[in-house]
């Protein structure tokens, strides 16, 4: 198993803290493996096996309870008196009223609770109501390029970057050894499982053809400003009859499943968040290639990868609007703001001028960057050009 060090370290940091740890993320991104790694850590650090109570509710052997109370009573009866008990509830959202189990266990003095879910519905419904202020979310993504490269153990970074954007970044793919047919079958399984379990069945969607069209539209327009009206009008013009309300609902369902992410616009001059104009990015580029076929928009793909990396690093991320100019990413953390342009290459003089212009017109002193696949690095009056591979592998920081 590939060690997901950042996520594992975060769980270790929260060990025995009186807060519920909620690990979310798309199916097959590694949540269950993270629990396995963490349980191994516990056993190696003075925790006995009988102090660990673990369920995976996608396993029929574990999903055997008629109601939430039966599950709660079973867990409570197994608690070791006088010692901390570590409770792992994997894919808990399949249990009706699961939040009552979590709430009941949380009030026990000797319980440390860890749960996972593949749909953000669990954090927008009863769990949030029951446990406001008592849980911390750890959002998991498929492998970063740095994690992917460590699993491949290859020194040819550009070649592996190409494989990364074509094959995808789900952890299990590392064991398939670049077998294109097996990779496609595996991605087909993930895609259809997410759609059937986390989108169609959960939301009782009837018009699957429209849903499929919405997904393909979003996947095909990563990094572009998109509105629900634009999607609706495009589908209607292609004889896919729909309403704006339906498109809004389907987009919300897809966001809940973590197959796509949305960022909104921020007015840099006015220092305010804007309600119109969003961009969408996909959770994995392999899924995009599986769905759309040949990939040619390498600039948009690089932008998508940089977005995911920024998200892994826990930045708040927005699109920057600066008058008539757009900045790809305005990111925020405890250090303040940073402005980022992403381009496949800026060796063309006109491209460089365009990317610089979006940043040069910002009248503040926050750091500004252009991230490209060019090996060149430069400093244009304080605007730093850095190599994307170096950024993804942590060799340069922003």
Legacy VTK file of the C-alpha trace (Angstrom):
# vtk DataFile Version 3.0
C-alpha trace
ASCII
DATASET POLYDATA
POINTS 398 float
0.000 0.000 0.000
1.195 3.466 -0.904
1.490 5.551 2.240
-0.591 8.715 1.997
1.688 10.582 4.361
-0.073 13.960 4.549
-3.444 12.382 5.312
-1.969 9.838 7.726
-0.026 12.513 9.584
-3.208 14.546 9.946
-5.057 11.608 11.539
-2.130 11.004 13.876
-2.217 14.665 14.865
-5.921 14.360 15.734
-5.567 11.078 17.651
-7.514 11.078 20.948
-8.796 14.602 20.323
-12.459 14.971 21.264
-13.585 15.576 17.717
-15.062 13.273 15.080
-12.764 12.733 12.111
-14.727 12.651 8.836
-12.761 11.507 5.779
-14.522 12.328 2.510
-13.657 11.884 -1.149
-14.674 10.153 -4.353
-14.918 6.374 -4.330
-11.617 4.484 -4.663
-9.466 7.487 -3.809
-7.940 5.610 -0.864
-10.127 6.299 2.187
-10.327 2.662 3.318
-6.600 2.191 2.737
-5.949 5.272 4.864
-7.888 3.647 7.700
-5.873 0.442 7.266
-2.620 2.403 7.494
-3.817 4.303 10.526
-4.966 1.152 12.335
-1.501 -0.295 11.682
-0.018 2.824 13.252
-2.241 2.400 16.318
-1.226 -1.234 16.787
2.434 -0.215 16.576
1.898 2.466 19.219
0.539 0.713 22.295
-3.056 0.177 21.173
-4.397 -3.359 21.570
-6.414 -5.076 18.873
-9.557 -5.212 21.059
-9.508 -1.400 21.311
-10.117 -1.112 17.557
-13.682 -1.645 16.298
-13.966 -1.404 12.542
-16.784 -1.659 10.002
-16.878 -1.248 6.227
-20.535 -0.962 5.288
-19.896 -1.772 1.637
-18.915 -5.238 2.886
-22.078 -7.398 3.239
-20.576 -9.038 6.336
-20.581 -5.671 8.088
-23.822 -4.347 6.638
-26.020 -6.759 8.605
-27.888 -4.484 10.991
-31.626 -3.961 10.743
-31.463 -0.454 12.153
-29.061 2.116 13.586
-29.854 1.110 17.171
-28.709 -2.475 16.612
-25.396 -1.212 15.277
-24.997 1.233 18.149
-25.769 -1.401 20.797
-23.305 -3.857 19.230
-20.488 -1.305 19.203
-21.224 -0.120 22.733
-21.167 -3.689 24.053
-17.651 -4.151 22.660
-16.079 -1.055 24.201
-13.102 -1.776 26.456
-13.609 -0.159 29.847
-10.857 2.137 31.090
-9.120 2.452 27.710
-9.595 4.535 24.597
-11.585 2.759 21.876
-10.982 3.597 18.217
-14.148 3.265 16.114
-13.879 3.141 12.306
-17.108 3.428 10.312
-16.299 3.172 6.597
-18.973 4.358 4.106
-21.316 4.945 7.047
-23.815 6.876 4.896
-25.432 3.610 3.753
-26.865 3.104 7.260
-30.164 4.937 7.706
-29.995 7.442 10.589
-26.260 6.783 10.896
-25.837 10.173 12.547
-27.572 8.828 15.670
-24.928 6.104 15.964
-22.140 8.660 15.642
-23.794 11.062 18.086
-24.362 8.339 20.665
-20.768 7.134 20.483
-19.358 10.647 20.563
-20.707 11.342 24.055
-18.823 8.336 25.435
-15.642 9.417 27.257
-13.465 6.592 25.925
-14.331 6.688 22.216
-12.358 8.177 19.315
-14.466 8.108 16.126
-13.360 7.986 12.470
-15.875 7.839 9.616
-15.719 7.985 5.819
-18.201 8.853 3.122
-18.204 9.106 -0.670
-20.894 11.763 -0.863
-21.024 15.217 0.695
-24.710 14.641 1.434
-23.647 13.211 4.790
-22.140 16.573 5.758
-25.028 18.684 4.541
-27.826 16.819 6.287
-28.482 15.394 9.697
-24.826 14.788 10.598
-24.087 18.491 10.366
-27.181 19.269 12.431
-26.322 16.754 15.140
-22.632 17.417 15.284
-22.143 21.107 14.527
-18.713 22.087 15.800
-17.866 18.521 16.808
-16.349 17.111 13.629
-13.411 17.908 11.388
-13.450 17.037 7.697
-10.405 15.583 5.971
-11.044 15.694 2.242
-9.149 13.075 0.247
-8.262 13.252 -3.425
-6.760 10.612 -5.725
-2.972 10.532 -5.870
-1.012 13.721 -6.305
1.675 13.615 -8.994
4.285 13.350 -6.241
2.503 10.341 -4.706
1.976 8.799 -8.145
5.643 9.171 -9.026
6.747 7.634 -5.725
4.568 4.603 -6.471
5.850 4.237 -10.038
9.481 4.721 -8.962
10.461 6.230 -12.312
13.000 8.976 -12.949
11.405 10.052 -16.262
9.166 12.764 -14.866
7.746 14.112 -18.146
6.887 10.626 -19.411
5.129 9.808 -16.147
3.323 13.147 -16.205
1.871 12.106 -19.559
0.827 8.742 -18.101
-0.620 10.544 -15.092
-2.963 12.684 -17.192
-3.916 9.813 -19.490
-4.322 6.910 -17.053
-5.529 8.815 -14.026
-4.506 8.988 -10.404
-6.594 6.422 -8.551
-4.240 4.430 -6.284
-5.122 0.970 -7.627
-3.922 1.973 -11.102
-0.332 1.721 -9.875
-0.740 -2.058 -9.758
-2.078 -2.381 -13.321
1.282 -1.545 -14.929
0.049 0.635 -17.800
-2.259 -2.025 -19.266
-4.607 0.236 -21.250
-7.462 -2.252 -21.427
-7.393 -2.976 -17.687
-7.129 0.749 -16.915
-10.168 1.524 -19.053
-12.175 -1.275 -17.434
-11.207 -0.058 -13.976
-12.155 3.558 -14.736
-15.403 2.345 -16.279
-16.182 0.600 -12.984
-15.442 3.710 -10.919
-17.420 6.008 -13.188
-20.500 3.811 -13.274
-20.375 3.091 -9.537
-20.209 6.802 -8.722
-23.076 7.541 -11.102
-25.300 4.683 -9.972
-24.700 4.797 -6.214
-23.871 8.425 -5.486
-25.812 10.294 -8.150
-28.634 8.398 -9.873
-29.930 6.169 -7.058
-29.380 8.636 -4.220
-31.142 11.448 -6.059
-33.746 9.354 -7.864
-32.695 10.713 -11.258
-34.929 9.640 -14.110
-33.380 11.301 -17.160
-29.999 9.584 -17.224
-29.326 10.746 -20.807
-29.457 14.412 -19.769
-27.247 13.666 -16.768
-24.713 12.004 -19.073
-24.780 15.038 -21.363
-24.219 17.419 -18.446
-21.224 15.396 -17.271
-19.659 15.329 -20.728
-20.212 19.067 -21.148
-18.527 19.878 -17.827
-15.683 17.418 -18.438
-15.126 18.935 -21.883
-15.053 22.516 -20.551
-12.745 22.320 -17.541
-11.304 25.695 -16.642
-13.899 27.595 -18.707
-16.500 29.965 -17.288
-19.758 28.023 -17.286
-23.312 28.939 -16.334
-26.314 26.671 -15.976
-27.992 28.699 -18.739
-25.099 27.980 -21.074
-25.270 24.236 -20.392
-29.052 24.205 -20.758
-29.019 26.162 -24.023
-26.246 23.981 -25.484
-28.123 20.787 -24.690
-31.409 22.192 -26.008
-29.714 23.153 -29.268
-28.597 19.525 -29.556
-32.178 18.305 -29.022
-31.522 17.344 -25.378
-34.610 19.032 -23.924
-34.115 20.209 -20.352
-34.718 23.033 -17.892
-32.235 25.258 -16.051
-33.559 23.894 -12.752
-32.752 20.352 -13.870
-29.211 21.361 -14.850
-28.694 23.098 -11.497
-29.915 20.007 -9.659
-27.675 17.640 -11.647
-24.613 19.840 -11.127
-25.304 19.878 -7.393
-25.588 16.076 -7.387
-22.277 15.732 -9.247
-20.537 18.094 -6.845
-21.875 16.065 -3.918
-20.301 12.918 -5.393
-16.877 14.633 -5.610
-16.493 13.749 -9.283
-16.267 17.475 -10.087
-15.371 20.632 -8.144
-16.558 24.203 -8.609
-14.857 27.523 -7.897
-16.436 30.966 -8.088
-15.163 34.416 -8.992
-13.567 37.000 -6.749
-13.408 40.684 -7.702
-9.823 41.656 -6.908
-10.447 45.421 -7.102
-13.750 45.395 -5.258
-12.604 42.759 -2.721
-15.887 40.905 -3.016
-17.149 37.492 -4.066
-19.234 37.397 -7.232
-22.369 35.363 -7.704
-22.079 34.770 -11.457
-19.574 32.816 -13.513
-18.108 29.571 -12.195
-15.434 27.160 -13.320
-15.494 23.397 -12.923
-12.636 20.929 -12.618
-12.634 17.137 -12.606
-11.335 14.998 -9.759
-9.232 12.825 -12.067
-7.954 13.334 -15.606
-8.037 9.612 -16.358
-11.810 9.630 -15.912
-11.982 12.562 -18.305
-10.002 10.730 -20.983
-12.108 7.611 -20.418
-15.260 9.650 -21.031
-14.140 11.992 -23.831
-11.443 10.047 -25.628
-8.366 11.731 -27.110
-6.992 14.655 -25.101
-5.650 17.738 -26.881
-6.281 20.683 -24.521
-3.088 20.205 -22.530
-3.238 23.739 -21.132
-6.647 23.135 -19.563
-5.421 19.798 -18.225
-2.420 21.464 -16.571
-4.749 24.057 -15.043
-6.933 21.242 -13.675
-3.912 19.517 -12.136
-2.694 22.742 -10.521
-6.198 23.314 -9.121
-6.203 19.848 -7.512
-2.742 20.427 -6.057
-3.816 23.747 -4.560
-6.850 22.019 -3.082
-4.615 19.320 -1.571
-2.617 22.077 0.078
-5.795 23.396 1.705
-5.999 26.734 -0.059
-9.288 28.528 -0.550
-9.441 28.901 -4.324
-11.251 31.459 -6.495
-11.162 32.811 -10.043
-9.773 36.338 -10.060
-11.619 39.122 -11.867
-9.528 42.256 -12.282
-11.427 44.696 -14.497
-11.490 43.056 -17.926
-8.698 40.669 -17.004
-9.015 37.230 -15.467
-6.575 35.549 -13.103
-6.745 31.762 -13.171
-6.491 31.324 -9.406
-6.675 33.613 -6.423
-5.731 31.450 -3.460
-5.934 32.217 0.216
-4.517 30.748 3.400
-3.261 32.084 6.726
-0.439 33.902 4.914
-2.871 35.946 2.819
-3.560 35.960 -0.925
-1.553 34.680 -3.877
-2.260 35.158 -7.585
-1.543 32.371 -10.072
-1.652 32.155 -13.854
-1.318 28.718 -15.476
-0.116 28.257 -19.064
1.268 25.277 -20.923
4.104 27.467 -22.222
4.965 31.173 -22.315
7.847 30.953 -24.764
5.633 32.676 -27.319
6.028 36.416 -26.686
2.331 37.236 -27.122
1.322 34.506 -24.680
3.812 35.764 -22.107
2.523 39.337 -22.451
-1.063 38.178 -21.992
-0.293 36.152 -18.879
1.829 38.942 -17.372
-0.794 41.587 -18.113
-3.398 39.824 -15.974
-1.023 39.978 -13.007
0.706 43.329 -13.623
-2.564 45.258 -13.341
-3.182 44.025 -9.780
-2.340 46.905 -7.446
-1.274 45.138 -4.290
1.844 43.418 -2.995
0.656 39.844 -2.666
2.846 37.236 -4.449
2.186 36.588 -8.135
3.160 33.487 -10.131
3.020 32.004 -13.618
3.148 28.194 -13.591
4.101 26.494 -16.878
5.585 23.268 -18.191
8.516 25.261 -19.578
11.812 24.403 -17.928
12.585 28.141 -17.914
12.275 30.078 -14.679
12.229 33.856 -14.512
11.279 36.887 -12.467
9.351 39.651 -14.240
9.409 42.617 -11.833
8.341 40.402 -8.966
6.142 37.982 -10.954
7.792 34.596 -10.667
7.652 32.021 -13.446
8.018 28.498 -12.075
7.995 25.011 -13.570
4.835 22.992 -12.950
6.666 19.699 -12.344
8.886 21.385 -9.753
5.775 22.793 -8.055
3.897 19.474 -8.090
6.894 17.618 -6.655
7.484 20.213 -3.945
10.842 21.378 -5.246
9.587 24.982 -5.347
7.003 26.564 -3.107
4.602 29.416 -3.593
LINES 1 399
398 0 1 2 3 4 5 6 7 8 9 10 11 12 13 14 15 16 17 18 19 20 21 22 23 24 25 26 27 28 29 30 31 32 33 34 35 36 37 38 39 40 41 42 43 44 45 46 47 48 49 50 51 52 53 54 55 56 57 58 59 60 61 62 63 64 65 66 67 68 69 70 71 72 73 74 75 76 77 78 79 80 81 82 83 84 85 86 87 88 89 90 91 92 93 94 95 96 97 98 99 100 101 102 103 104 105 106 107 108 109 110 111 112 113 114 115 116 117 118 119 120 121 122 123 124 125 126 127 128 129 130 131 132 133 134 135 136 137 138 139 140 141 142 143 144 145 146 147 148 149 150 151 152 153 154 155 156 157 158 159 160 161 162 163 164 165 166 167 168 169 170 171 172 173 174 175 176 177 178 179 180 181 182 183 184 185 186 187 188 189 190 191 192 193 194 195 196 197 198 199 200 201 202 203 204 205 206 207 208 209 210 211 212 213 214 215 216 217 218 219 220 221 222 223 224 225 226 227 228 229 230 231 232 233 234 235 236 237 238 239 240 241 242 243 244 245 246 247 248 249 250 251 252 253 254 255 256 257 258 259 260 261 262 263 264 265 266 267 268 269 270 271 272 273 274 275 276 277 278 279 280 281 282 283 284 285 286 287 288 289 290 291 292 293 294 295 296 297 298 299 300 301 302 303 304 305 306 307 308 309 310 311 312 313 314 315 316 317 318 319 320 321 322 323 324 325 326 327 328 329 330 331 332 333 334 335 336 337 338 339 340 341 342 343 344 345 346 347 348 349 350 351 352 353 354 355 356 357 358 359 360 361 362 363 364 365 366 367 368 369 370 371 372 373 374 375 376 377 378 379 380 381 382 383 384 385 386 387 388 389 390 391 392 393 394 395 396 397
